[in-house]
Amino acid sequence: PYRSQVELLRKQTASLTGLGHVEVNTVDQYQGRDKDVILYSCTRSTKPTESDILGDKNRLTVAITRARHKLIIIGNLNLLRDYKLFNTLFSSISTNCIISLS
């Protein structure tokens, strides 16, 4: 279901200069593989539910543990807070003063 988003991101990153090769895939494609930088794009077009892909604990675990140096999460903070997993993650990030969320 996210193939069109992957294709759009591939086209957009290909047009950027100075980045070299940028690999764009779904979370499932990174199982067991690490990258220096992971950009995790969290988009939804429907009302969030714990049973959808963003509410999947295994996928979130893969997404946030694949980055060697930097993890960038892109999404609507208010929408992502509707997911228990993301709310827990963001609370931990804020509590430990890792970054400021905005």
Secondary structure, DSSP 8 states (H G I E B T S, - for coil): --HHHHHHHHHHHHT-SSS-------GGGGTT--EEEEEEEE--SS---TTSGGG-HHHHHHHHHSEEEEEEEEE-HHHHTTSHHHHHHHHHHHHTTS----
